């Protein structure tokens, strides 16, 4: 989900086939506005399944000192 300034939150779903992988930003992403680019917050998660199994792996990279 993307939170845009002064606007409704927009949800996006990405369907992957078996064996595919998705790498995405997990805090902010750039969006082109009318006058300039700006940052929007990102919310993410894995939807529940109605049937079958899904395996999800989350790897967090950060600036640890």
N, CA, C and O atoms as a DFTB+ gen file, in Angstrom:
260 C
 N C O
     1  1       0.833      -1.170       0.000
     2  2       0.000       0.000       0.000
     3  2       0.881       1.237       0.000
     4  3       1.946       1.256       0.617
     5  1       0.437       2.244      -0.681
     6  2       1.169       3.491      -0.766
     7  2       0.343       4.602      -0.153
     8  3      -0.831       4.770      -0.483
     9  1       0.956       5.358       0.739
    10  2       0.275       6.501       1.338
    11  2       0.762       7.761       0.644
    12  3       1.934       8.124       0.752
    13  1      -0.136       8.424      -0.067
    14  2       0.215       9.646      -0.786
    15  2      -0.256      10.857       0.011
    16  3      -1.281      10.788       0.690
    17  1       0.487      11.974      -0.064
    18  2       0.063      13.156       0.683
    19  2      -1.293      13.663       0.211
    20  3      -1.539      13.749      -0.992
    21  1      -2.174      13.998       1.147
    22  2      -3.492      14.573       0.867
    23  2      -4.306      13.725      -0.105
    24  3      -5.028      14.267      -0.942
    25  1      -4.200      12.419      -0.003
    26  2      -4.946      11.546      -0.918
    27  2      -5.257      10.221      -0.219
    28  3      -4.734       9.934       0.857
    29  1      -6.104       9.433      -0.842
    30  2      -6.453       8.118      -0.336
    31  2      -5.253       7.175      -0.445
    32  3      -4.399       7.342      -1.316
    33  1      -5.198       6.197       0.436
    34  2      -4.179       5.163       0.344
    35  2      -4.523       4.247      -0.831
    36  3      -5.682       3.882      -1.027
    37  1      -3.507       3.882      -1.603
    38  2      -3.708       3.050      -2.790
    39  2      -3.064       1.692      -2.554
    40  3      -1.881       1.622      -2.220
    41  1      -3.814       0.621      -2.719
    42  2      -3.280      -0.729      -2.580
    43  2      -2.921      -1.315      -3.927
    44  3      -3.589      -1.043      -4.925
    45  1      -1.878      -2.114      -3.963
    46  2      -1.468      -2.801      -5.183
    47  2      -1.221      -4.263      -4.857
    48  3      -0.662      -4.582      -3.808
    49  1      -1.629      -5.138      -5.735
    50  2      -1.366      -6.568      -5.574
    51  2      -0.470      -7.030      -6.715
    52  3      -0.673      -6.653      -7.868
    53  1       0.506      -7.837      -6.389
    54  2       1.431      -8.367      -7.389
    55  2       1.326      -9.882      -7.334
    56  3       1.606     -10.491      -6.302
    57  1       0.927     -10.484      -8.434
    58  2       0.801     -11.944      -8.519
    59  2       2.094     -12.537      -9.041
    60  3       2.632     -12.091     -10.055
    61  1       2.587     -13.541      -8.344
    62  2       3.801     -14.226      -8.763
    63  2       3.483     -15.681      -9.064
    64  3       2.665     -16.302      -8.386
    65  1       4.132     -16.213     -10.077
    66  2       4.013     -17.633     -10.378
    67  2       5.015     -18.403      -9.525
    68  3       5.920     -17.814      -8.934
    69  1       4.849     -19.714      -9.467
    70  2       5.733     -20.550      -8.666
    71  2       7.174     -20.366      -9.109
    72  3       7.467     -20.393     -10.304
    73  1       8.072     -20.180      -8.154
    74  2       9.491     -20.020      -8.443
    75  2       9.921     -18.592      -8.685
    76  3      11.118     -18.328      -8.791
    77  1       8.983     -17.655      -8.778
    78  2       9.342     -16.255      -8.999
    79  2       9.662     -15.582      -7.671
    80  3       9.256     -16.051      -6.608
    81  1      10.397     -14.477      -7.749
    82  2      10.811     -13.747      -6.558
    83  2      10.496     -12.264      -6.755
    84  3      10.493     -11.759      -7.878
    85  1      10.235     -11.586      -5.656
    86  2       9.950     -10.152      -5.692
    87  2      10.825      -9.463      -4.663
    88  3      10.831      -9.850      -3.494
    89  1      11.559      -8.452      -5.082
    90  2      12.376      -7.636      -4.185
    91  2      11.823      -6.225      -4.248
    92  3      11.653      -5.671      -5.334
    93  1      11.537      -5.631      -3.078
    94  2      10.930      -4.305      -3.077
    95  2      11.440      -3.479      -1.900
    96  3      11.967      -4.011      -0.924
    97  1      11.271      -2.183      -2.018
    98  2      11.624      -1.271      -0.935
    99  2      10.654      -1.470       0.208
   100  3       9.512      -1.875      -0.011
   101  1      11.092      -1.192       1.427
   102  2      10.185      -1.454       2.531
   103  2       9.888      -0.230       3.404
   104  3       9.229      -0.378       4.433
   105  1      10.341       0.956       3.039
   106  2      10.017       2.124       3.851
   107  2       9.479       3.270       2.992
   108  3       8.363       3.736       3.219
   109  1      10.254       3.725       2.018
   110  2       9.833       4.831       1.153
   111  2      10.140       4.483      -0.303
   112  3      11.010       3.662      -0.596
   113  1       9.409       5.126      -1.196
   114  2       9.740       5.027      -2.617
   115  2       9.480       6.377      -3.258
   116  3       8.612       7.120      -2.801
   117  1      10.220       6.707      -4.313
   118  2      10.011       7.998      -4.968
   119  2       8.799       7.956      -5.906
   120  3       8.561       6.961      -6.591
   121  1       8.049       9.045      -5.922
   122  2       6.895       9.184      -6.805
   123  2       6.997      10.534      -7.490
   124  3       7.348      11.531      -6.859
   125  1       6.689      10.568      -8.782
   126  2       6.740      11.822      -9.525
   127  2       5.439      12.585      -9.313
   128  3       4.358      12.082      -9.620
   129  1       5.551      13.804      -8.785
   130  2       4.398      14.658      -8.575
   131  2       4.267      15.680      -9.693
   132  3       4.981      15.602     -10.693
   133  1       3.362      16.635      -9.532
   134  2       3.165      17.678     -10.547
   135  2       4.404      18.527     -10.743
   136  3       4.767      18.854     -11.873
   137  1       5.061      18.889      -9.635
   138  2       6.189      19.818      -9.715
   139  2       7.533      19.154      -9.467
   140  3       8.556      19.645      -9.944
   141  1       7.554      18.057      -8.736
   142  2       8.816      17.448      -8.348
   143  2       8.574      16.011      -7.895
   144  3       7.435      15.546      -7.882
   145  1       9.631      15.319      -7.528
   146  2       9.510      13.990      -6.936
   147  2       9.352      14.134      -5.434
   148  3       9.866      15.082      -4.842
   149  1       8.638      13.195      -4.812
   150  2       8.496      13.198      -3.364
   151  2       8.482      11.759      -2.858
   152  3       8.287      10.820      -3.629
   153  1       8.694      11.598      -1.539
   154  2       8.725      10.265      -0.937
   155  2       7.342       9.880      -0.453
   156  3       6.612      10.711       0.087
   157  1       6.980       8.614      -0.646
   158  2       5.741       8.082      -0.079
   159  2       6.092       6.878       0.793
   160  3       7.040       6.149       0.503
   161  1       5.322       6.676       1.859
   162  2       5.522       5.535       2.756
   163  2       5.001       4.268       2.101
   164  3       4.025       4.302       1.352
   165  1       5.650       3.161       2.384
   166  2       5.255       1.854       1.858
   167  2       4.803       0.979       3.023
   168  3       5.484       0.906       4.045
   169  1       3.667       0.323       2.873
   170  2       3.226      -0.718       3.805
   171  2       3.134      -2.004       3.001
   172  3       2.714      -1.980       1.844
   173  1       3.519      -3.119       3.594
   174  2       3.532      -4.361       2.833
   175  2       3.150      -5.536       3.722
   176  3       3.187      -5.453       4.950
   177  1       2.788      -6.615       3.076
   178  2       2.423      -7.831       3.787
   179  2       2.123      -8.945       2.807
   180  3       2.192      -8.751       1.594
   181  1       1.793     -10.104       3.331
   182  2       1.455     -11.273       2.517
   183  2       0.001     -11.605       2.794
   184  3      -0.379     -11.826       3.944
   185  1      -0.815     -11.643       1.751
   186  2      -2.236     -11.953       1.909
   187  2      -2.444     -13.413       2.284
   188  3      -1.663     -14.274       1.880
   189  1      -3.496     -13.700       3.058
   190  2      -3.802     -15.097       3.383
   191  2      -4.294     -15.855       2.150
   192  3      -4.872     -15.269       1.234
   193  1      -4.055     -17.159       2.145
   194  2      -4.504     -18.014       1.041
   195  2      -5.849     -18.641       1.375
   196  3      -6.162     -18.872       2.543
   197  1      -6.637     -18.911       0.349
   198  2      -7.902     -19.635       0.533
   199  2      -7.677     -21.136       0.488
   200  3      -8.413     -21.904       1.107
   201  1      -6.646     -21.548      -0.255
   202  2      -6.296     -22.969      -0.307
   203  2      -4.833     -23.095      -0.706
   204  3      -4.250     -22.160      -1.255
   205  1      -4.243     -24.248      -0.430
   206  2      -2.851     -24.488      -0.785
   207  2      -1.888     -23.960       0.259
   208  3      -2.283     -23.643       1.381
   209  1      -0.625     -23.867      -0.115
   210  2       0.420     -23.403       0.789
   211  2       1.234     -22.302       0.131
   212  3       1.379     -22.258      -1.091
   213  1       1.758     -21.421       0.958
   214  2       2.651     -20.367       0.474
   215  2       3.812     -20.273       1.444
   216  3       3.635     -20.389       2.657
   217  1       5.001     -20.061       0.900
   218  2       6.181     -19.848       1.713
   219  2       6.676     -18.433       1.441
   220  3       6.867     -18.050       0.287
   221  1       6.882     -17.662       2.494
   222  2       7.368     -16.294       2.360
   223  2       8.587     -16.121       3.248
   224  3       8.617     -16.620       4.373
   225  1       9.581     -15.424       2.752
   226  2      10.804     -15.172       3.491
   227  2      11.065     -13.678       3.481
   228  3      11.103     -13.067       2.414
   229  1      11.245     -13.088       4.634
   230  2      11.572     -11.678       4.729
   231  2      12.995     -11.518       5.240
   232  3      13.327     -12.007       6.319
   233  1      13.832     -10.839       4.476
   234  2      15.215     -10.579       4.871
   235  2      15.357      -9.070       5.019
   236  3      15.106      -8.321       4.075
   237  1      15.758      -8.629       6.202
   238  2      15.845      -7.203       6.479
   239  2      17.307      -6.768       6.440
   240  3      18.151      -7.334       7.135
   241  1      17.598      -5.759       5.624
   242  2      18.926      -5.165       5.551
   243  2      18.832      -3.769       6.166
   244  3      17.927      -3.006       5.829
   245  1      19.754      -3.430       7.059
   246  2      19.746      -2.098       7.644
   247  2      21.158      -1.697       8.027
   248  3      22.080      -2.512       7.982
   249  1      21.317      -0.467       8.395
   250  2      22.621       0.083       8.742
   251  2      22.883      -0.145      10.237
   252  3      22.731       0.778      11.037
   253  1      23.265      -1.334      10.608
   254  2      23.575      -1.630      12.002
   255  2      25.020      -1.216      12.274
   256  3      25.895      -1.348      11.419
   257  1      25.243      -0.720      13.471
   258  2      26.601      -0.328      13.841
   259  2      27.042      -1.071      15.071
   260  3      28.163      -0.877      15.540
